[in-house]
Amino acid sequence: MPALLLTAIPAMAEDKPKLDRNDPSAVRCKRLEVTGSLVRKERVCKTNAEWRAISEQQNRDADDLITRSRAGMNPSG
């Protein structure tokens, strides 16, 4: 019976569709540093679309911060 189980596993693996690494629904895991720790890292898994949305939001936040800081430095009022 174990031989039957071993032959069934590769057949099930072949039925699974392979995703392109750049597919928006493909899951990627990253190891992120934990704030306050010098060595601890946390593994976070998200889809490519989620990572892209996070990156875009961080870019918007950084642009907003720069714009606000420049506006505060201009003595126009």
N, CA, C, O and CB atoms as a CASP TS submission, in Angstrom:
PFRMAT TS
TARGET T0000
AUTHOR 0000-0000-0000
METHOD Language model
MODEL 1
PARENT N/A
ATOM      1  N   MET     1       0.808  -1.204   0.000  1.00  0.00           N
ATOM      2  CA  MET     1       0.000   0.000   0.000  1.00  0.00           C
ATOM      3  C   MET     1       0.857   1.276   0.000  1.00  0.00           C
ATOM      4  O   MET     1       0.461   2.228  -0.673  1.00  0.00           O
ATOM      5  CB  MET     1      -0.922  -0.006   1.202  1.00  0.00           C
ATOM      6  N   PRO     2       1.987   1.372   0.694  1.00  0.00           N
ATOM      7  CA  PRO     2       2.792   2.582   0.631  1.00  0.00           C
ATOM      8  C   PRO     2       3.249   2.919  -0.791  1.00  0.00           C
ATOM      9  O   PRO     2       3.371   4.094  -1.137  1.00  0.00           O
ATOM     10  CB  PRO     2       3.993   2.436   1.527  1.00  0.00           C
ATOM     11  N   ALA     3       3.503   1.901  -1.617  1.00  0.00           N
ATOM     12  CA  ALA     3       3.924   2.174  -2.991  1.00  0.00           C
ATOM     13  C   ALA     3       2.811   2.880  -3.759  1.00  0.00           C
ATOM     14  O   ALA     3       3.086   3.750  -4.585  1.00  0.00           O
ATOM     15  CB  ALA     3       4.323   0.869  -3.706  1.00  0.00           C
ATOM     16  N   LEU     4       1.579   2.517  -3.500  1.00  0.00           N
ATOM     17  CA  LEU     4       0.440   3.169  -4.148  1.00  0.00           C
ATOM     18  C   LEU     4       0.369   4.637  -3.747  1.00  0.00           C
ATOM     19  O   LEU     4       0.098   5.499  -4.583  1.00  0.00           O
ATOM     20  CB  LEU     4      -0.875   2.451  -3.785  1.00  0.00           C
ATOM     21  N   LEU     5       0.608   4.919  -2.491  1.00  0.00           N
ATOM     22  CA  LEU     5       0.590   6.295  -2.002  1.00  0.00           C
ATOM     23  C   LEU     5       1.696   7.121  -2.651  1.00  0.00           C
ATOM     24  O   LEU     5       1.459   8.270  -3.022  1.00  0.00           O
ATOM     25  CB  LEU     5       0.738   6.323  -0.478  1.00  0.00           C
ATOM     26  N   LEU     6       2.885   6.569  -2.796  1.00  0.00           N
ATOM     27  CA  LEU     6       3.995   7.287  -3.392  1.00  0.00           C
ATOM     28  C   LEU     6       3.749   7.603  -4.867  1.00  0.00           C
ATOM     29  O   LEU     6       4.181   8.646  -5.356  1.00  0.00           O
ATOM     30  CB  LEU     6       5.268   6.485  -3.241  1.00  0.00           C
ATOM     31  N   THR     7       3.071   6.728  -5.563  1.00  0.00           N
ATOM     32  CA  THR     7       2.801   6.993  -6.975  1.00  0.00           C
ATOM     33  C   THR     7       1.659   7.992  -7.147  1.00  0.00           C
ATOM     34  O   THR     7       1.571   8.644  -8.187  1.00  0.00           O
ATOM     35  CB  THR     7       2.469   5.691  -7.704  1.00  0.00           C
ATOM     36  N   ALA     8       0.798   8.124  -6.168  1.00  0.00           N
ATOM     37  CA  ALA     8      -0.322   9.049  -6.276  1.00  0.00           C
ATOM     38  C   ALA     8       0.112  10.495  -6.029  1.00  0.00           C
ATOM     39  O   ALA     8      -0.486  11.418  -6.582  1.00  0.00           O
ATOM     40  CB  ALA     8      -1.415   8.660  -5.293  1.00  0.00           C
ATOM     41  N   ILE     9       1.118  10.698  -5.227  1.00  0.00           N
ATOM     42  CA  ILE     9       1.556  12.052  -4.887  1.00  0.00           C
ATOM     43  C   ILE     9       2.069  12.813  -6.109  1.00  0.00           C
ATOM     44  O   ILE     9       1.638  13.949  -6.308  1.00  0.00           O
ATOM     45  CB  ILE     9       2.643  11.997  -3.823  1.00  0.00           C
ATOM     46  N   PRO    10       2.960  12.267  -6.940  1.00  0.00           N
ATOM     47  CA  PRO    10       3.398  13.026  -8.115  1.00  0.00           C
ATOM     48  C   PRO    10       2.260  13.337  -9.078  1.00  0.00           C
ATOM     49  O   PRO    10       2.270  14.389  -9.717  1.00  0.00           O
ATOM     50  CB  PRO    10       4.476  12.265  -8.844  1.00  0.00           C
ATOM     51  N   ALA    11       1.286  12.449  -9.194  1.00  0.00           N
ATOM     52  CA  ALA    11       0.168  12.693 -10.090  1.00  0.00           C
ATOM     53  C   ALA    11      -0.644  13.887  -9.609  1.00  0.00           C
ATOM     54  O   ALA    11      -1.102  14.684 -10.426  1.00  0.00           O
ATOM     55  CB  ALA    11      -0.720  11.449 -10.196  1.00  0.00           C
ATOM     56  N   MET    12      -0.830  14.026  -8.308  1.00  0.00           N
ATOM     57  CA  MET    12      -1.572  15.158  -7.769  1.00  0.00           C
ATOM     58  C   MET    12      -0.781  16.449  -7.967  1.00  0.00           C
ATOM     59  O   MET    12      -1.372  17.497  -8.225  1.00  0.00           O
ATOM     60  CB  MET    12      -1.886  14.940  -6.276  1.00  0.00           C
ATOM     61  N   ALA    13       0.515  16.391  -7.852  1.00  0.00           N
ATOM     62  CA  ALA    13       1.348  17.581  -8.014  1.00  0.00           C
ATOM     63  C   ALA    13       1.307  18.089  -9.456  1.00  0.00           C
ATOM     64  O   ALA    13       1.398  19.294  -9.689  1.00  0.00           O
ATOM     65  CB  ALA    13       2.796  17.280  -7.600  1.00  0.00           C
ATOM     66  N   GLU    14       1.172  17.193 -10.411  1.00  0.00           N
ATOM     67  CA  GLU    14       1.122  17.594 -11.818  1.00  0.00           C
ATOM     68  C   GLU    14      -0.186  18.297 -12.155  1.00  0.00           C
ATOM     69  O   GLU    14      -0.215  19.124 -13.066  1.00  0.00           O
ATOM     70  CB  GLU    14       1.303  16.380 -12.719  1.00  0.00           C
ATOM     71  N   ASP    15      -1.266  17.989 -11.446  1.00  0.00           N
ATOM     72  CA  ASP    15      -2.561  18.605 -11.708  1.00  0.00           C
ATOM     73  C   ASP    15      -2.591  20.067 -11.268  1.00  0.00           C
ATOM     74  O   ASP    15      -3.421  20.835 -11.753  1.00  0.00           O
ATOM     75  CB  ASP    15      -3.662  17.828 -11.001  1.00  0.00           C
ATOM     76  N   LYS    16      -1.725  20.454 -10.382  1.00  0.00           N
ATOM     77  CA  LYS    16      -1.700  21.814  -9.847  1.00  0.00           C
ATOM     78  C   LYS    16      -1.120  22.762 -10.901  1.00  0.00           C
ATOM     79  O   LYS    16      -0.003  22.547 -11.371  1.00  0.00           O
ATOM     80  CB  LYS    16      -0.868  21.878  -8.527  1.00  0.00           C
ATOM     81  N   PRO    17      -1.862  23.802 -11.276  1.00  0.00           N
ATOM     82  CA  PRO    17      -1.327  24.738 -12.278  1.00  0.00           C
ATOM     83  C   PRO    17      -0.191  25.571 -11.689  1.00  0.00           C
ATOM     84  O   PRO    17      -0.253  26.011 -10.542  1.00  0.00           O
ATOM     85  CB  PRO    17      -2.446  25.667 -12.805  1.00  0.00           C
ATOM     86  N   LYS    18       0.841  25.775 -12.494  1.00  0.00           N
ATOM     87  CA  LYS    18       1.971  26.572 -12.037  1.00  0.00           C
ATOM     88  C   LYS    18       1.713  28.034 -12.366  1.00  0.00           C
ATOM     89  O   LYS    18       1.307  28.375 -13.477  1.00  0.00           O
ATOM     90  CB  LYS    18       3.295  26.086 -12.682  1.00  0.00           C
ATOM     91  N   LEU    19       1.957  28.891 -11.380  1.00  0.00           N
ATOM     92  CA  LEU    19       1.789  30.324 -11.581  1.00  0.00           C
ATOM     93  C   LEU    19       3.113  30.940 -11.991  1.00  0.00           C
ATOM     94  O   LEU    19       4.182  30.522 -11.547  1.00  0.00           O
ATOM     95  CB  LEU    19       1.246  31.001 -10.308  1.00  0.00           C
ATOM     96  N   ASP    20       3.016  31.927 -12.837  1.00  0.00           N
ATOM     97  CA  ASP    20       4.182  32.706 -13.202  1.00  0.00           C
ATOM     98  C   ASP    20       4.613  33.503 -11.972  1.00  0.00           C
ATOM     99  O   ASP    20       3.758  33.983 -11.227  1.00  0.00           O
ATOM    100  CB  ASP    20       3.884  33.645 -14.420  1.00  0.00           C
ATOM    101  N   ARG    21       5.912  33.654 -11.745  1.00  0.00           N
ATOM    102  CA  ARG    21       6.407  34.384 -10.579  1.00  0.00           C
ATOM    103  C   ARG    21       5.928  35.825 -10.566  1.00  0.00           C
ATOM    104  O   ARG    21       5.832  36.430  -9.499  1.00  0.00           O
ATOM    105  CB  ARG    21       7.921  34.349 -10.543  1.00  0.00           C
ATOM    106  N   ASN    22       5.624  36.387 -11.729  1.00  0.00           N
ATOM    107  CA  ASN    22       5.170  37.763 -11.815  1.00  0.00           C
ATOM    108  C   ASN    22       3.652  37.894 -11.838  1.00  0.00           C
ATOM    109  O   ASN    22       3.124  39.001 -11.943  1.00  0.00           O
ATOM    110  CB  ASN    22       5.745  38.405 -13.034  1.00  0.00           C
ATOM    111  N   ASP    23       2.955  36.776 -11.742  1.00  0.00           N
ATOM    112  CA  ASP    23       1.496  36.781 -11.726  1.00  0.00           C
ATOM    113  C   ASP    23       1.015  37.555 -10.493  1.00  0.00           C
ATOM    114  O   ASP    23       1.535  37.338  -9.399  1.00  0.00           O
ATOM    115  CB  ASP    23       0.932  35.321 -11.728  1.00  0.00           C
ATOM    116  N   PRO    24       0.031  38.454 -10.646  1.00  0.00           N
ATOM    117  CA  PRO    24      -0.454  39.231  -9.500  1.00  0.00           C
ATOM    118  C   PRO    24      -1.003  38.365  -8.363  1.00  0.00           C
ATOM    119  O   PRO    24      -0.998  38.799  -7.211  1.00  0.00           O
ATOM    120  CB  PRO    24      -1.524  40.187  -9.957  1.00  0.00           C
ATOM    121  N   SER    25      -1.474  37.159  -8.659  1.00  0.00           N
ATOM    122  CA  SER    25      -2.022  36.300  -7.613  1.00  0.00           C
ATOM    123  C   SER    25      -0.988  35.333  -7.032  1.00  0.00           C
ATOM    124  O   SER    25      -1.306  34.562  -6.126  1.00  0.00           O
ATOM    125  CB  SER    25      -3.191  35.519  -8.159  1.00  0.00           C
ATOM    126  N   ALA    26       0.231  35.364  -7.537  1.00  0.00           N
ATOM    127  CA  ALA    26       1.284  34.514  -6.984  1.00  0.00           C
ATOM    128  C   ALA    26       1.695  35.049  -5.617  1.00  0.00           C
ATOM    129  O   ALA    26       1.795  36.261  -5.421  1.00  0.00           O
ATOM    130  CB  ALA    26       2.510  34.448  -7.941  1.00  0.00           C
ATOM    131  N   VAL    27       1.929  34.147  -4.678  1.00  0.00           N
ATOM    132  CA  VAL    27       2.283  34.541  -3.312  1.00  0.00           C
ATOM    133  C   VAL    27       3.795  34.618  -3.176  1.00  0.00           C
ATOM    134  O   VAL    27       4.523  33.726  -3.612  1.00  0.00           O
ATOM    135  CB  VAL    27       1.696  33.548  -2.278  1.00  0.00           C
ATOM    136  N   ARG    28       4.248  35.701  -2.562  1.00  0.00           N
ATOM    137  CA  ARG    28       5.667  35.902  -2.265  1.00  0.00           C
ATOM    138  C   ARG    28       5.820  36.107  -0.765  1.00  0.00           C
ATOM    139  O   ARG    28       4.995  36.764  -0.129  1.00  0.00           O
ATOM    140  CB  ARG    28       6.251  37.120  -3.059  1.00  0.00           C
ATOM    141  N   CYS    29       6.858  35.551  -0.222  1.00  0.00           N
ATOM    142  CA  CYS    29       7.152  35.733   1.195  1.00  0.00           C
ATOM    143  C   CYS    29       8.438  36.525   1.329  1.00  0.00           C
ATOM    144  O   CYS    29       9.401  36.309   0.593  1.00  0.00           O
ATOM    145  CB  CYS    29       7.264  34.371   1.929  1.00  0.00           C
ATOM    146  N   LYS    30       8.435  37.446   2.281  1.00  0.00           N
ATOM    147  CA  LYS    30       9.613  38.266   2.552  1.00  0.00           C
ATOM    148  C   LYS    30       9.906  38.196   4.040  1.00  0.00           C
ATOM    149  O   LYS    30       9.002  38.051   4.863  1.00  0.00           O
ATOM    150  CB  LYS    30       9.402  39.743   2.091  1.00  0.00           C
ATOM    151  N   ARG    31      11.186  38.302   4.369  1.00  0.00           N
ATOM    152  CA  ARG    31      11.591  38.360   5.768  1.00  0.00           C
ATOM    153  C   ARG    31      11.840  39.825   6.110  1.00  0.00           C
ATOM    154  O   ARG    31      12.757  40.451   5.577  1.00  0.00           O
ATOM    155  CB  ARG    31      12.871  37.477   6.039  1.00  0.00           C
ATOM    156  N   LEU    32      11.017  40.363   7.001  1.00  0.00           N
ATOM    157  CA  LEU    32      11.082  41.764   7.369  1.00  0.00           C
ATOM    158  C   LEU    32      11.647  41.907   8.779  1.00  0.00           C
ATOM    159  O   LEU    32      11.337  41.112   9.666  1.00  0.00           O
ATOM    160  CB  LEU    32       9.693  42.415   7.272  1.00  0.00           C
ATOM    161  N   GLU    33      12.476  42.925   8.972  1.00  0.00           N
ATOM    162  CA  GLU    33      13.060  43.172  10.286  1.00  0.00           C
ATOM    163  C   GLU    33      11.967  43.607  11.254  1.00  0.00           C
ATOM    164  O   GLU    33      11.047  44.338  10.887  1.00  0.00           O
ATOM    165  CB  GLU    33      14.176  44.242  10.203  1.00  0.00           C
ATOM    166  N   VAL    34      12.086  43.144  12.498  1.00  0.00           N
ATOM    167  CA  VAL    34      11.146  43.515  13.539  1.00  0.00           C
ATOM    168  C   VAL    34      11.673  44.763  14.230  1.00  0.00           C
ATOM    169  O   VAL    34      12.820  44.801  14.675  1.00  0.00           O
ATOM    170  CB  VAL    34      10.935  42.353  14.553  1.00  0.00           C
ATOM    171  N   THR    35      10.826  45.783  14.317  1.00  0.00           N
ATOM    172  CA  THR    35      11.223  47.037  14.952  1.00  0.00           C
ATOM    173  C   THR    35      11.587  46.786  16.411  1.00  0.00           C
ATOM    174  O   THR    35      10.846  46.129  17.141  1.00  0.00           O
ATOM    175  CB  THR    35      10.093  48.087  14.848  1.00  0.00           C
ATOM    176  N   GLY    36      12.736  47.316  16.827  1.00  0.00           N
ATOM    177  CA  GLY    36      13.188  47.168  18.199  1.00  0.00           C
ATOM    178  C   GLY    36      14.078  45.960  18.417  1.00  0.00           C
ATOM    179  O   GLY    36      14.563  45.746  19.528  1.00  0.00           O
ATOM    180  N   SER    37      14.301  45.174  17.389  1.00  0.00           N
ATOM    181  CA  SER    37      15.156  43.996  17.515  1.00  0.00           C
ATOM    182  C   SER    37      16.295  44.091  16.510  1.00  0.00           C
ATOM    183  O   SER    37      16.098  44.510  15.370  1.00  0.00           O
ATOM    184  CB  SER    37      14.343  42.693  17.301  1.00  0.00           C
ATOM    185  N   LEU    38      17.476  43.701  16.940  1.00  0.00           N
ATOM    186  CA  LEU    38      18.622  43.739  16.043  1.00  0.00           C
ATOM    187  C   LEU    38      18.707  42.496  15.157  1.00  0.00           C
ATOM    188  O   LEU    38      19.264  42.547  14.060  1.00  0.00           O
ATOM    189  CB  LEU    38      19.896  43.884  16.843  1.00  0.00           C
ATOM    190  N   VAL    39      18.156  41.390  15.634  1.00  0.00           N
ATOM    191  CA  VAL    39      18.311  40.139  14.887  1.00  0.00           C
ATOM    192  C   VAL    39      17.003  39.485  14.469  1.00  0.00           C
ATOM    193  O   VAL    39      17.000  38.687  13.531  1.00  0.00           O
ATOM    194  CB  VAL    39      19.086  39.175  15.702  1.00  0.00           C
ATOM    195  N   ARG    40      15.901  39.789  15.123  1.00  0.00           N
ATOM    196  CA  ARG    40      14.645  39.108  14.840  1.00  0.00           C
ATOM    197  C   ARG    40      14.046  39.583  13.514  1.00  0.00           C
ATOM    198  O   ARG    40      14.020  40.776  13.216  1.00  0.00           O
ATOM    199  CB  ARG    40      13.652  39.334  15.981  1.00  0.00           C
ATOM    200  N   LYS    41      13.570  38.622  12.736  1.00  0.00           N
ATOM    201  CA  LYS    41      12.897  38.913  11.469  1.00  0.00           C
ATOM    202  C   LYS    41      11.597  38.134  11.433  1.00  0.00           C
ATOM    203  O   LYS    41      11.481  37.052  12.008  1.00  0.00           O
ATOM    204  CB  LYS    41      13.799  38.554  10.242  1.00  0.00           C
ATOM    205  N   GLU    42      10.634  38.702  10.752  1.00  0.00           N
ATOM    206  CA  GLU    42       9.327  38.083  10.644  1.00  0.00           C
ATOM    207  C   GLU    42       9.049  37.744   9.188  1.00  0.00           C
ATOM    208  O   GLU    42       9.335  38.542   8.295  1.00  0.00           O
ATOM    209  CB  GLU    42       8.230  39.006  11.212  1.00  0.00           C
ATOM    210  N   ARG    43       8.497  36.576   8.950  1.00  0.00           N
ATOM    211  CA  ARG    43       8.171  36.156   7.586  1.00  0.00           C
ATOM    212  C   ARG    43       6.743  36.593   7.271  1.00  0.00           C
ATOM    213  O   ARG    43       5.799  36.229   7.972  1.00  0.00           O
ATOM    214  CB  ARG    43       8.334  34.606   7.414  1.00  0.00           C
ATOM    215  N   VAL    44       6.602  37.378   6.204  1.00  0.00           N
ATOM    216  CA  VAL    44       5.301  37.896   5.799  1.00  0.00           C
ATOM    217  C   VAL    44       5.032  37.442   4.367  1.00  0.00           C
ATOM    218  O   VAL    44       5.859  37.650   3.479  1.00  0.00           O
ATOM    219  CB  VAL    44       5.248  39.459   5.916  1.00  0.00           C
ATOM    220  N   CYS    45       3.883  36.826   4.147  1.00  0.00           N
ATOM    221  CA  CYS    45       3.517  36.335   2.817  1.00  0.00           C
ATOM    222  C   CYS    45       2.295  37.089   2.309  1.00  0.00           C
ATOM    223  O   CYS    45       1.290  37.210   3.010  1.00  0.00           O
ATOM    224  CB  CYS    45       3.240  34.811   2.846  1.00  0.00           C
ATOM    225  N   LYS    46       2.394  37.591   1.092  1.00  0.00           N
ATOM    226  CA  LYS    46       1.304  38.305   0.438  1.00  0.00           C
ATOM    227  C   LYS    46       1.382  38.020  -1.066  1.00  0.00           C
ATOM    228  O   LYS    46       2.396  37.532  -1.565  1.00  0.00           O
ATOM    229  CB  LYS    46       1.378  39.848   0.732  1.00  0.00           C
ATOM    230  N   THR    47       0.307  38.331  -1.768  1.00  0.00           N
ATOM    231  CA  THR    47       0.331  38.175  -3.225  1.00  0.00           C
ATOM    232  C   THR    47       1.142  39.318  -3.825  1.00  0.00           C
ATOM    233  O   THR    47       1.360  40.343  -3.180  1.00  0.00           O
ATOM    234  CB  THR    47      -1.118  38.147  -3.818  1.00  0.00           C
ATOM    235  N   ASN    48       1.583  39.131  -5.061  1.00  0.00           N
ATOM    236  CA  ASN    48       2.315  40.203  -5.746  1.00  0.00           C
ATOM    237  C   ASN    48       1.474  41.478  -5.821  1.00  0.00           C
ATOM    238  O   ASN    48       2.006  42.581  -5.689  1.00  0.00           O
ATOM    239  CB  ASN    48       2.721  39.754  -7.164  1.00  0.00           C
ATOM    240  N   ALA    49       0.172  41.331  -6.030  1.00  0.00           N
ATOM    241  CA  ALA    49      -0.708  42.500  -6.101  1.00  0.00           C
ATOM    242  C   ALA    49      -0.730  43.236  -4.762  1.00  0.00           C
ATOM    243  O   ALA    49      -0.733  44.467  -4.734  1.00  0.00           O
ATOM    244  CB  ALA    49      -2.139  42.080  -6.505  1.00  0.00           C
ATOM    245  N   GLU    50      -0.747  42.493  -3.653  1.00  0.00           N
ATOM    246  CA  GLU    50      -0.739  43.132  -2.336  1.00  0.00           C
ATOM    247  C   GLU    50       0.585  43.846  -2.080  1.00  0.00           C
ATOM    248  O   GLU    50       0.597  44.967  -1.571  1.00  0.00           O
ATOM    249  CB  GLU    50      -0.999  42.094  -1.237  1.00  0.00           C
ATOM    250  N   TRP    51       1.717  43.195  -2.434  1.00  0.00           N
ATOM    251  CA  TRP    51       3.020  43.842  -2.254  1.00  0.00           C
ATOM    252  C   TRP    51       3.093  45.114  -3.092  1.00  0.00           C
ATOM    253  O   TRP    51       3.619  46.128  -2.632  1.00  0.00           O
ATOM    254  CB  TRP    51       4.169  42.878  -2.637  1.00  0.00           C
ATOM    255  N   ARG    52       2.571  45.071  -4.319  1.00  0.00           N
ATOM    256  CA  ARG    52       2.595  46.246  -5.200  1.00  0.00           C
ATOM    257  C   ARG    52       1.757  47.374  -4.603  1.00  0.00           C
ATOM    258  O   ARG    52       2.172  48.533  -4.630  1.00  0.00           O
ATOM    259  CB  ARG    52       2.074  45.881  -6.613  1.00  0.00           C
ATOM    260  N   ALA    53       0.580  47.046  -4.063  1.00  0.00           N
ATOM    261  CA  ALA    53      -0.289  48.059  -3.461  1.00  0.00           C
ATOM    262  C   ALA    53       0.386  48.689  -2.242  1.00  0.00           C
ATOM    263  O   ALA    53       0.284  49.899  -2.039  1.00  0.00           O
ATOM    264  CB  ALA    53      -1.647  47.440  -3.062  1.00  0.00           C
ATOM    265  N   ILE    54       1.062  47.895  -1.443  1.00  0.00           N
ATOM    266  CA  ILE    54       1.778  48.412  -0.279  1.00  0.00           C
ATOM    267  C   ILE    54       2.887  49.353  -0.724  1.00  0.00           C
ATOM    268  O   ILE    54       3.053  50.430  -0.153  1.00  0.00           O
ATOM    269  CB  ILE    54       2.357  47.259   0.563  1.00  0.00           C
ATOM    270  N   SER    55       3.634  48.959  -1.723  1.00  0.00           N
ATOM    271  CA  SER    55       4.733  49.791  -2.230  1.00  0.00           C
ATOM    272  C   SER    55       4.209  51.117  -2.786  1.00  0.00           C
ATOM    273  O   SER    55       4.790  52.173  -2.538  1.00  0.00           O
ATOM    274  CB  SER    55       5.518  49.036  -3.321  1.00  0.00           C
ATOM    275  N   GLU    56       3.112  51.052  -3.535  1.00  0.00           N
ATOM    276  CA  GLU    56       2.536  52.275  -4.096  1.00  0.00           C
ATOM    277  C   GLU    56       2.045  53.201  -2.987  1.00  0.00           C
ATOM    278  O   GLU    56       2.220  54.416  -3.073  1.00  0.00           O
ATOM    279  CB  GLU    56       1.381  51.935  -5.053  1.00  0.00           C
ATOM    280  N   GLN    57       1.430  52.636  -1.942  1.00  0.00           N
ATOM    281  CA  GLN    57       0.948  53.455  -0.824  1.00  0.00           C
ATOM    282  C   GLN    57       2.125  54.096  -0.090  1.00  0.00           C
ATOM    283  O   GLN    57       2.051  55.263   0.296  1.00  0.00           O
ATOM    284  CB  GLN    57       0.106  52.601   0.155  1.00  0.00           C
ATOM    285  N   GLN    58       3.204  53.347   0.105  1.00  0.00           N
ATOM    286  CA  GLN    58       4.382  53.907   0.765  1.00  0.00           C
ATOM    287  C   GLN    58       4.984  55.044  -0.061  1.00  0.00           C
ATOM    288  O   GLN    58       5.435  56.042   0.501  1.00  0.00           O
ATOM    289  CB  GLN    58       5.432  52.814   1.002  1.00  0.00           C
ATOM    290  N   ASN    59       4.997  54.903  -1.380  1.00  0.00           N
ATOM    291  CA  ASN    59       5.500  55.973  -2.249  1.00  0.00           C
ATOM    292  C   ASN    59       4.613  57.217  -2.149  1.00  0.00           C
ATOM    293  O   ASN    59       5.119  58.339  -2.100  1.00  0.00           O
ATOM    294  CB  ASN    59       5.574  55.488  -3.714  1.00  0.00           C
ATOM    295  N   ARG    60       3.289  57.021  -2.119  1.00  0.00           N
ATOM    296  CA  ARG    60       2.380  58.167  -1.976  1.00  0.00           C
ATOM    297  C   ARG    60       2.590  58.860  -0.628  1.00  0.00           C
ATOM    298  O   ARG    60       2.597  60.089  -0.551  1.00  0.00           O
ATOM    299  CB  ARG    60       0.907  57.711  -2.116  1.00  0.00           C
ATOM    300  N   ASP    61       2.760  58.064   0.434  1.00  0.00           N
ATOM    301  CA  ASP    61       2.988  58.635   1.762  1.00  0.00           C
ATOM    302  C   ASP    61       4.290  59.432   1.795  1.00  0.00           C
ATOM    303  O   ASP    61       4.335  60.516   2.376  1.00  0.00           O
ATOM    304  CB  ASP    61       3.020  57.526   2.826  1.00  0.00           C
ATOM    305  N   ALA    62       5.341  58.909   1.181  1.00  0.00           N
ATOM    306  CA  ALA    62       6.627  59.610   1.151  1.00  0.00           C
ATOM    307  C   ALA    62       6.511  60.907   0.350  1.00  0.00           C
ATOM    308  O   ALA    62       7.037  61.938   0.769  1.00  0.00           O
ATOM    309  CB  ALA    62       7.724  58.705   0.547  1.00  0.00           C
ATOM    310  N   ASP    63       5.834  60.867  -0.789  1.00  0.00           N
ATOM    311  CA  ASP    63       5.637  62.081  -1.594  1.00  0.00           C
ATOM    312  C   ASP    63       4.839  63.124  -0.810  1.00  0.00           C
ATOM    313  O   ASP    63       5.151  64.314  -0.857  1.00  0.00           O
ATOM    314  CB  ASP    63       4.913  61.742  -2.919  1.00  0.00           C
ATOM    315  N   ASP    64       3.810  62.674  -0.091  1.00  0.00           N
ATOM    316  CA  ASP    64       2.990  63.577   0.701  1.00  0.00           C
ATOM    317  C   ASP    64       3.820  64.222   1.816  1.00  0.00           C
ATOM    318  O   ASP    64       3.688  65.418   2.076  1.00  0.00           O
ATOM    319  CB  ASP    64       1.787  62.826   1.294  1.00  0.00           C
ATOM    320  N   LEU    65       4.659  63.444   2.463  1.00  0.00           N
ATOM    321  CA  LEU    65       5.517  63.956   3.526  1.00  0.00           C
ATOM    322  C   LEU    65       6.479  65.011   2.986  1.00  0.00           C
ATOM    323  O   LEU    65       6.671  66.059   3.604  1.00  0.00           O
ATOM    324  CB  LEU    65       6.298  62.811   4.180  1.00  0.00           C
ATOM    325  N   ILE    66       7.074  64.734   1.846  1.00  0.00           N
ATOM    326  CA  ILE    66       8.005  65.685   1.229  1.00  0.00           C
ATOM    327  C   ILE    66       7.271  66.964   0.838  1.00  0.00           C
ATOM    328  O   ILE    66       7.779  68.060   1.073  1.00  0.00           O
ATOM    329  CB  ILE    66       8.687  65.057  -0.011  1.00  0.00           C
ATOM    330  N   THR    67       6.096  66.841   0.252  1.00  0.00           N
ATOM    331  CA  THR    67       5.313  68.005  -0.159  1.00  0.00           C
ATOM    332  C   THR    67       4.936  68.856   1.051  1.00  0.00           C
ATOM    333  O   THR    67       5.054  70.081   1.013  1.00  0.00           O
ATOM    334  CB  THR    67       4.048  67.563  -0.915  1.00  0.00           C
ATOM    335  N   ARG    68       4.480  68.203   2.130  1.00  0.00           N
ATOM    336  CA  ARG    68       4.105  68.958   3.332  1.00  0.00           C
ATOM    337  C   ARG    68       5.309  69.628   3.977  1.00  0.00           C
ATOM    338  O   ARG    68       5.205  70.755   4.461  1.00  0.00           O
ATOM    339  CB  ARG    68       3.427  68.040   4.344  1.00  0.00           C
ATOM    340  N   SER    69       6.452  68.946   3.987  1.00  0.00           N
ATOM    341  CA  SER    69       7.630  69.549   4.613  1.00  0.00           C
ATOM    342  C   SER    69       8.133  70.739   3.790  1.00  0.00           C
ATOM    343  O   SER    69       8.600  71.724   4.360  1.00  0.00           O
ATOM    344  CB  SER    69       8.751  68.500   4.773  1.00  0.00           C
ATOM    345  N   ARG    70       8.044  70.664   2.476  1.00  0.00           N
ATOM    346  CA  ARG    70       8.435  71.790   1.626  1.00  0.00           C
ATOM    347  C   ARG    70       7.483  72.965   1.801  1.00  0.00           C
ATOM    348  O   ARG    70       7.916  74.118   1.806  1.00  0.00           O
ATOM    349  CB  ARG    70       8.475  71.364   0.157  1.00  0.00           C
ATOM    350  N   ALA    71       6.182  72.683   1.946  1.00  0.00           N
ATOM    351  CA  ALA    71       5.189  73.732   2.125  1.00  0.00           C
ATOM    352  C   ALA    71       5.431  74.461   3.448  1.00  0.00           C
ATOM    353  O   ALA    71       5.229  75.672   3.531  1.00  0.00           O
ATOM    354  CB  ALA    71       3.762  73.145   2.080  1.00  0.00           C
ATOM    355  N   GLY    72       5.854  73.742   4.468  1.00  0.00           N
ATOM    356  CA  GLY    72       6.131  74.363   5.764  1.00  0.00           C
ATOM    357  C   GLY    72       7.375  75.202   5.754  1.00  0.00           C
ATOM    358  O   GLY    72       7.515  76.098   6.587  1.00  0.00           O
ATOM    359  N   MET    73       8.290  74.945   4.837  1.00  0.00           N
ATOM    360  CA  MET    73       9.551  75.689   4.766  1.00  0.00           C
ATOM    361  C   MET    73       9.422  76.945   3.914  1.00  0.00           C
ATOM    362  O   MET    73      10.261  77.840   4.016  1.00  0.00           O
ATOM    363  CB  MET    73      10.656  74.800   4.208  1.00  0.00           C
ATOM    364  N   ASN    74       8.399  77.033   3.082  1.00  0.00           N
ATOM    365  CA  ASN    74       8.242  78.208   2.199  1.00  0.00           C
ATOM    366  C   ASN    74       7.602  79.355   2.978  1.00  0.00           C
ATOM    367  O   ASN    74       6.487  79.206   3.477  1.00  0.00           O
ATOM    368  CB  ASN    74       7.375  77.853   0.944  1.00  0.00           C
ATOM    369  N   PRO    75       8.281  80.494   3.093  1.00  0.00           N
ATOM    370  CA  PRO    75       7.696  81.635   3.808  1.00  0.00           C
ATOM    371  C   PRO    75       6.821  82.475   2.867  1.00  0.00           C
ATOM    372  O   PRO    75       7.069  83.662   2.658  1.00  0.00           O
ATOM    373  CB  PRO    75       8.811  82.514   4.427  1.00  0.00           C
ATOM    374  N   SER    76       5.785  81.820   2.304  1.00  0.00           N
ATOM    375  CA  SER    76       4.950  82.520   1.330  1.00  0.00           C
ATOM    376  C   SER    76       3.711  83.123   1.980  1.00  0.00           C
ATOM    377  O   SER    76       2.919  83.747   1.273  1.00  0.00           O
ATOM    378  CB  SER    76       4.537  81.573   0.213  1.00  0.00           C
ATOM    379  N   GLY    77       3.503  82.975   3.265  1.00  0.00           N
ATOM    380  CA  GLY    77       2.273  83.476   3.831  1.00  0.00           C
ATOM    381  C   GLY    77       2.446  84.344   4.935  1.00  0.00           C
ATOM    382  O   GLY    77       1.465  84.831   5.498  1.00  0.00           O
TER
END
